Amino acid sequence: MSRPFKIEIAESEEELKKRLQTANLGSQKEKLQMLWWIKSEQVKEQQEIGERLARDTSTVTRWLL
């Protein structure tokens, strides 16, 4: 099990949701989805994000850096 992470996201949930709806690229959508989940407190750990997106946790870690 991975450790909970702490990240500060400047954009509001609404802004992230709007950007997610208008995103064209798949990788961009995945990253915005991840940020929205974090901001809306739907996920607490990188492992959970990886499972939801079918990505390795190392990929999630890279995206969050």
Biopython code that builds the backbone (N, CA, C, O; Angstrom):
import numpy as np
from Bio.PDB.StructureBuilder import StructureBuilder

atoms = [
    (1, "MET", "N", (0.844, -1.172, 0.000)),
    (1, "MET", "CA", (0.000, 0.000, 0.000)),
    (1, "MET", "C", (0.893, 1.239, 0.000)),
    (1, "MET", "O", (1.863, 1.306, 0.756)),
    (2, "SER", "N", (0.578, 2.195, -0.823)),
    (2, "SER", "CA", (1.385, 3.402, -0.898)),
    (2, "SER", "C", (0.984, 4.390, 0.187)),
    (2, "SER", "O", (-0.096, 4.303, 0.773)),
    (3, "ARG", "N", (1.872, 5.315, 0.432)),
    (3, "ARG", "CA", (1.607, 6.332, 1.444)),
    (3, "ARG", "C", (0.637, 7.367, 0.893)),
    (3, "ARG", "O", (0.623, 7.637, -0.307)),
    (4, "PRO", "N", (-0.174, 7.944, 1.774)),
    (4, "PRO", "CA", (-1.020, 9.058, 1.333)),
    (4, "PRO", "C", (-0.120, 10.200, 0.865)),
    (4, "PRO", "O", (0.987, 10.362, 1.378)),
    (5, "PHE", "N", (-0.572, 10.970, -0.077)),
    (5, "PHE", "CA", (0.243, 12.052, -0.595)),
    (5, "PHE", "C", (-0.403, 13.392, -0.280)),
    (5, "PHE", "O", (-1.606, 13.485, -0.039)),
    (6, "LYS", "N", (0.426, 14.420, -0.290)),
    (6, "LYS", "CA", (-0.067, 15.767, -0.046)),
    (6, "LYS", "C", (0.366, 16.616, -1.223)),
    (6, "LYS", "O", (1.554, 16.735, -1.521)),
    (7, "ILE", "N", (-0.600, 17.194, -1.875)),
    (7, "ILE", "CA", (-0.329, 18.041, -3.024)),
    (7, "ILE", "C", (-1.319, 19.195, -2.993)),
    (7, "ILE", "O", (-2.495, 19.011, -2.678)),
    (8, "GLU", "N", (-0.838, 20.369, -3.317)),
    (8, "GLU", "CA", (-1.713, 21.534, -3.360)),
    (8, "GLU", "C", (-2.028, 21.843, -4.820)),
    (8, "GLU", "O", (-1.126, 22.029, -5.636)),
    (9, "ILE", "N", (-3.308, 21.894, -5.132)),
    (9, "ILE", "CA", (-3.757, 22.154, -6.495)),
    (9, "ILE", "C", (-4.420, 23.532, -6.502)),
    (9, "ILE", "O", (-5.402, 23.761, -5.797)),
    (10, "ALA", "N", (-3.876, 24.438, -7.301)),
    (10, "ALA", "CA", (-4.352, 25.818, -7.313)),
    (10, "ALA", "C", (-5.735, 25.963, -7.951)),
    (10, "ALA", "O", (-6.532, 26.798, -7.524)),
    (11, "GLU", "N", (-6.016, 25.160, -8.960)),
    (11, "GLU", "CA", (-7.286, 25.264, -9.667)),
    (11, "GLU", "C", (-8.431, 24.741, -8.797)),
    (11, "GLU", "O", (-8.238, 23.852, -7.968)),
    (12, "SER", "N", (-9.609, 25.300, -8.995)),
    (12, "SER", "CA", (-10.793, 24.833, -8.277)),
    (12, "SER", "C", (-11.296, 23.537, -8.914)),
    (12, "SER", "O", (-10.901, 23.183, -10.025)),
    (13, "GLU", "N", (-12.168, 22.845, -8.197)),
    (13, "GLU", "CA", (-12.776, 21.629, -8.748)),
    (13, "GLU", "C", (-13.517, 21.946, -10.041)),
    (13, "GLU", "O", (-13.450, 21.186, -11.008)),
    (14, "GLU", "N", (-14.222, 23.072, -10.050)),
    (14, "GLU", "CA", (-15.004, 23.458, -11.225)),
    (14, "GLU", "C", (-14.108, 23.712, -12.428)),
    (14, "GLU", "O", (-14.423, 23.295, -13.543)),
    (15, "GLU", "N", (-12.992, 24.395, -12.200)),
    (15, "GLU", "CA", (-12.051, 24.685, -13.291)),
    (15, "GLU", "C", (-11.475, 23.389, -13.851)),
    (15, "GLU", "O", (-11.383, 23.222, -15.067)),
    (16, "LEU", "N", (-11.091, 22.477, -12.972)),
    (16, "LEU", "CA", (-10.541, 21.200, -13.422)),
    (16, "LEU", "C", (-11.576, 20.414, -14.213)),
    (16, "LEU", "O", (-11.250, 19.791, -15.223)),
    (17, "LYS", "N", (-12.825, 20.441, -13.754)),
    (17, "LYS", "CA", (-13.885, 19.709, -14.449)),
    (17, "LYS", "C", (-14.132, 20.298, -15.841)),
    (17, "LYS", "O", (-14.327, 19.551, -16.800)),
    (18, "LYS", "N", (-14.127, 21.624, -15.958)),
    (18, "LYS", "CA", (-14.304, 22.268, -17.267)),
    (18, "LYS", "C", (-13.160, 21.910, -18.210)),
    (18, "LYS", "O", (-13.380, 21.595, -19.379)),
    (19, "ARG", "N", (-11.937, 21.962, -17.688)),
    (19, "ARG", "CA", (-10.778, 21.626, -18.515)),
    (19, "ARG", "C", (-10.808, 20.160, -18.932)),
    (19, "ARG", "O", (-10.415, 19.820, -20.048)),
    (20, "LEU", "N", (-11.270, 19.300, -18.041)),
    (20, "LEU", "CA", (-11.384, 17.876, -18.348)),
    (20, "LEU", "C", (-12.379, 17.646, -19.481)),
    (20, "LEU", "O", (-12.137, 16.820, -20.361)),
    (21, "GLN", "N", (-13.470, 18.355, -19.465)),
    (21, "GLN", "CA", (-14.505, 18.193, -20.488)),
    (21, "GLN", "C", (-14.055, 18.687, -21.856)),
    (21, "GLN", "O", (-14.554, 18.214, -22.877)),
    (22, "THR", "N", (-13.127, 19.621, -21.891)),
    (22, "THR", "CA", (-12.672, 20.176, -23.165)),
    (22, "THR", "C", (-11.329, 19.615, -23.629)),
    (22, "THR", "O", (-10.862, 19.956, -24.716)),
    (23, "ALA", "N", (-10.709, 18.764, -22.826)),
    (23, "ALA", "CA", (-9.399, 18.197, -23.180)),
    (23, "ALA", "C", (-9.532, 17.292, -24.401)),
    (23, "ALA", "O", (-10.502, 16.545, -24.530)),
    (24, "ASN", "N", (-8.549, 17.369, -25.291)),
    (24, "ASN", "CA", (-8.563, 16.579, -26.518)),
    (24, "ASN", "C", (-7.664, 15.358, -26.465)),
    (24, "ASN", "O", (-8.005, 14.309, -27.011)),
    (25, "LEU", "N", (-6.526, 15.484, -25.816)),
    (25, "LEU", "CA", (-5.549, 14.398, -25.781)),
    (25, "LEU", "C", (-5.828, 13.449, -24.622)),
    (25, "LEU", "O", (-6.184, 13.882, -23.526)),
    (26, "GLY", "N", (-5.665, 12.157, -24.873)),
    (26, "GLY", "CA", (-5.909, 11.145, -23.853)),
    (26, "GLY", "C", (-5.059, 11.315, -22.618)),
    (26, "GLY", "O", (-5.558, 11.210, -21.498)),
    (27, "SER", "N", (-3.761, 11.580, -22.812)),
    (27, "SER", "CA", (-2.867, 11.737, -21.660)),
    (27, "SER", "C", (-3.228, 12.982, -20.855)),
    (27, "SER", "O", (-3.119, 12.992, -19.629)),
    (28, "GLN", "N", (-3.657, 14.024, -21.551)),
    (28, "GLN", "CA", (-4.080, 15.252, -20.876)),
    (28, "GLN", "C", (-5.334, 14.984, -20.040)),
    (28, "GLN", "O", (-5.453, 15.478, -18.920)),
    (29, "LYS", "N", (-6.254, 14.212, -20.579)),
    (29, "LYS", "CA", (-7.481, 13.872, -19.861)),
    (29, "LYS", "C", (-7.168, 13.067, -18.608)),
    (29, "LYS", "O", (-7.752, 13.302, -17.550)),
    (30, "GLU", "N", (-6.238, 12.108, -18.730)),
    (30, "GLU", "CA", (-5.869, 11.294, -17.573)),
    (30, "GLU", "C", (-5.288, 12.146, -16.449)),
    (30, "GLU", "O", (-5.624, 11.953, -15.281)),
    (31, "LYS", "N", (-4.434, 13.070, -16.799)),
    (31, "LYS", "CA", (-3.807, 13.928, -15.786)),
    (31, "LYS", "C", (-4.832, 14.856, -15.145)),
    (31, "LYS", "O", (-4.818, 15.058, -13.931)),
    (32, "LEU", "N", (-5.712, 15.414, -15.951)),
    (32, "LEU", "CA", (-6.760, 16.275, -15.401)),
    (32, "LEU", "C", (-7.720, 15.481, -14.528)),
    (32, "LEU", "O", (-8.162, 15.966, -13.486)),
    (33, "GLN", "N", (-8.044, 14.260, -14.949)),
    (33, "GLN", "CA", (-8.915, 13.390, -14.148)),
    (33, "GLN", "C", (-8.266, 13.120, -12.795)),
    (33, "GLN", "O", (-8.929, 13.177, -11.759)),
    (34, "MET", "N", (-6.975, 12.827, -12.809)),
    (34, "MET", "CA", (-6.241, 12.574, -11.582)),
    (34, "MET", "C", (-6.303, 13.789, -10.656)),
    (34, "MET", "O", (-6.584, 13.651, -9.465)),
    (35, "LEU", "N", (-6.040, 14.976, -11.202)),
    (35, "LEU", "CA", (-6.072, 16.188, -10.394)),
    (35, "LEU", "C", (-7.466, 16.462, -9.831)),
    (35, "LEU", "O", (-7.608, 16.901, -8.689)),
    (36, "TRP", "N", (-8.491, 16.199, -10.643)),
    (36, "TRP", "CA", (-9.867, 16.404, -10.176)),
    (36, "TRP", "C", (-10.206, 15.450, -9.040)),
    (36, "TRP", "O", (-10.827, 15.852, -8.056)),
    (37, "TRP", "N", (-9.800, 14.177, -9.169)),
    (37, "TRP", "CA", (-10.029, 13.205, -8.106)),
    (37, "TRP", "C", (-9.352, 13.649, -6.816)),
    (37, "TRP", "O", (-9.937, 13.555, -5.737)),
    (38, "ILE", "N", (-8.116, 14.135, -6.932)),
    (38, "ILE", "CA", (-7.385, 14.583, -5.745)),
    (38, "ILE", "C", (-8.078, 15.794, -5.127)),
    (38, "ILE", "O", (-8.319, 15.826, -3.920)),
    (39, "LYS", "N", (-8.395, 16.780, -5.947)),
    (39, "LYS", "CA", (-9.018, 18.016, -5.458)),
    (39, "LYS", "C", (-10.367, 17.741, -4.806)),
    (39, "LYS", "O", (-10.704, 18.351, -3.792)),
    (40, "SER", "N", (-11.139, 16.826, -5.383)),
    (40, "SER", "CA", (-12.460, 16.509, -4.837)),
    (40, "SER", "C", (-12.392, 15.444, -3.734)),
    (40, "SER", "O", (-13.418, 14.975, -3.240)),
    (41, "GLU", "N", (-11.170, 15.077, -3.366)),
    (41, "GLU", "CA", (-10.908, 14.116, -2.287)),
    (41, "GLU", "C", (-11.552, 12.752, -2.519)),
    (41, "GLU", "O", (-11.963, 12.084, -1.570)),
    (42, "GLN", "N", (-11.638, 12.344, -3.777)),
    (42, "GLN", "CA", (-12.158, 11.027, -4.114)),
    (42, "GLN", "C", (-11.087, 9.947, -3.973)),
    (42, "GLN", "O", (-11.404, 8.767, -3.822)),
    (43, "VAL", "N", (-9.828, 10.352, -4.024)),
    (43, "VAL", "CA", (-8.717, 9.415, -3.855)),
    (43, "VAL", "C", (-7.769, 9.985, -2.809)),
    (43, "VAL", "O", (-7.662, 11.198, -2.632)),
    (44, "LYS", "N", (-7.093, 9.084, -2.129)),
    (44, "LYS", "CA", (-6.161, 9.499, -1.073)),
    (44, "LYS", "C", (-4.749, 8.987, -1.309)),
    (44, "LYS", "O", (-3.805, 9.473, -0.685)),
    (45, "GLU", "N", (-4.587, 8.008, -2.205)),
    (45, "GLU", "CA", (-3.278, 7.402, -2.413)),
    (45, "GLU", "C", (-2.965, 7.266, -3.894)),
    (45, "GLU", "O", (-3.858, 7.111, -4.728)),
    (46, "GLN", "N", (-1.676, 7.329, -4.199)),
    (46, "GLN", "CA", (-1.227, 7.189, -5.581)),
    (46, "GLN", "C", (-1.597, 5.829, -6.145)),
    (46, "GLN", "O", (-1.926, 5.711, -7.325)),
    (47, "GLN", "N", (-1.546, 4.811, -5.315)),
    (47, "GLN", "CA", (-1.887, 3.464, -5.772)),
    (47, "GLN", "C", (-3.334, 3.416, -6.278)),
    (47, "GLN", "O", (-3.620, 2.761, -7.280)),
    (48, "GLU", "N", (-4.226, 4.095, -5.598)),
    (48, "GLU", "CA", (-5.632, 4.114, -6.013)),
    (48, "GLU", "C", (-5.793, 4.814, -7.365)),
    (48, "GLU", "O", (-6.569, 4.370, -8.212)),
    (49, "ILE", "N", (-5.062, 5.900, -7.558)),
    (49, "ILE", "CA", (-5.101, 6.595, -8.856)),
    (49, "ILE", "C", (-4.593, 5.662, -9.947)),
    (49, "ILE", "O", (-5.202, 5.548, -11.011)),
    (50, "GLY", "N", (-3.473, 4.994, -9.675)),
    (50, "GLY", "CA", (-2.917, 4.054, -10.642)),
    (50, "GLY", "C", (-3.903, 2.966, -11.016)),
    (50, "GLY", "O", (-4.028, 2.614, -12.190)),
    (51, "GLU", "N", (-4.600, 2.433, -10.033)),
    (51, "GLU", "CA", (-5.591, 1.390, -10.294)),
    (51, "GLU", "C", (-6.749, 1.923, -11.139)),
    (51, "GLU", "O", (-7.194, 1.260, -12.075)),
    (52, "ARG", "N", (-7.230, 3.108, -10.811)),
    (52, "ARG", "CA", (-8.349, 3.691, -11.561)),
    (52, "ARG", "C", (-7.991, 3.991, -13.008)),
    (52, "ARG", "O", (-8.807, 3.816, -13.913)),
    (53, "LEU", "N", (-6.747, 4.449, -13.215)),
    (53, "LEU", "CA", (-6.311, 4.814, -14.566)),
    (53, "LEU", "C", (-5.587, 3.679, -15.290)),
    (53, "LEU", "O", (-5.185, 3.830, -16.444)),
    (54, "ALA", "N", (-5.424, 2.557, -14.617)),
    (54, "ALA", "CA", (-4.673, 1.413, -15.160)),
    (54, "ALA", "C", (-3.255, 1.845, -15.536)),
    (54, "ALA", "O", (-2.753, 1.527, -16.614)),
    (55, "ARG", "N", (-2.626, 2.579, -14.615)),
    (55, "ARG", "CA", (-1.250, 3.048, -14.775)),
    (55, "ARG", "C", (-0.430, 2.607, -13.576)),
    (55, "ARG", "O", (-0.960, 2.427, -12.479)),
    (56, "ASP", "N", (0.857, 2.434, -13.792)),
    (56, "ASP", "CA", (1.753, 2.091, -12.709)),
    (56, "ASP", "C", (1.879, 3.287, -11.763)),
    (56, "ASP", "O", (1.768, 4.438, -12.183)),
    (57, "THR", "N", (2.111, 2.997, -10.483)),
    (57, "THR", "CA", (2.238, 4.096, -9.522)),
    (57, "THR", "C", (3.440, 4.991, -9.816)),
    (57, "THR", "O", (3.437, 6.168, -9.456)),
    (58, "SER", "N", (4.465, 4.444, -10.467)),
    (58, "SER", "CA", (5.613, 5.286, -10.838)),
    (58, "SER", "C", (5.208, 6.346, -11.859)),
    (58, "SER", "O", (5.752, 7.450, -11.857)),
    (59, "THR", "N", (4.270, 6.021, -12.719)),
    (59, "THR", "CA", (3.750, 6.999, -13.687)),
    (59, "THR", "C", (2.999, 8.091, -12.956)),
    (59, "THR", "O", (3.185, 9.274, -13.242)),
    (60, "VAL", "N", (2.160, 7.711, -12.023)),
    (60, "VAL", "CA", (1.398, 8.687, -11.229)),
    (60, "VAL", "C", (2.367, 9.596, -10.471)),
    (60, "VAL", "O", (2.173, 10.811, -10.423)),
    (61, "THR", "N", (3.395, 9.016, -9.890)),
    (61, "THR", "CA", (4.388, 9.804, -9.161)),
    (61, "THR", "C", (5.050, 10.826, -10.076)),
    (61, "THR", "O", (5.214, 11.985, -9.697)),
    (62, "ARG", "N", (5.431, 10.402, -11.280)),
    (62, "ARG", "CA", (6.048, 11.310, -12.254)),
    (62, "ARG", "C", (5.104, 12.457, -12.595)),
    (62, "ARG", "O", (5.529, 13.609, -12.678)),
    (63, "TRP", "N", (3.822, 12.146, -12.794)),
    (63, "TRP", "CA", (2.852, 13.185, -13.128)),
    (63, "TRP", "C", (2.689, 14.200, -12.008)),
    (63, "TRP", "O", (2.416, 15.372, -12.270)),
    (64, "LEU", "N", (2.852, 13.767, -10.768)),
    (64, "LEU", "CA", (2.661, 14.657, -9.636)),
    (64, "LEU", "C", (3.883, 15.492, -9.295)),
    (64, "LEU", "O", (3.791, 16.425, -8.498)),
    (65, "LEU", "N", (5.023, 15.170, -9.887)),
    (65, "LEU", "CA", (6.240, 15.941, -9.603)),
    (65, "LEU", "C", (6.267, 17.252, -10.336)),
    (65, "LEU", "O", (7.224, 18.015, -10.201)),
]
sb = StructureBuilder()
sb.init_structure("model")
sb.init_model(0)
sb.init_chain("A")
sb.init_seg("    ")
for serial, (resi, resn, name, xyz) in enumerate(atoms, 1):
    if name == "N":
        sb.init_residue(resn, " ", resi, " ")
    sb.init_atom(name, np.array(xyz, "f"), 0.0, 1.0, " ", f" {name:<3s}", serial, name[0])
structure = sb.get_structure()
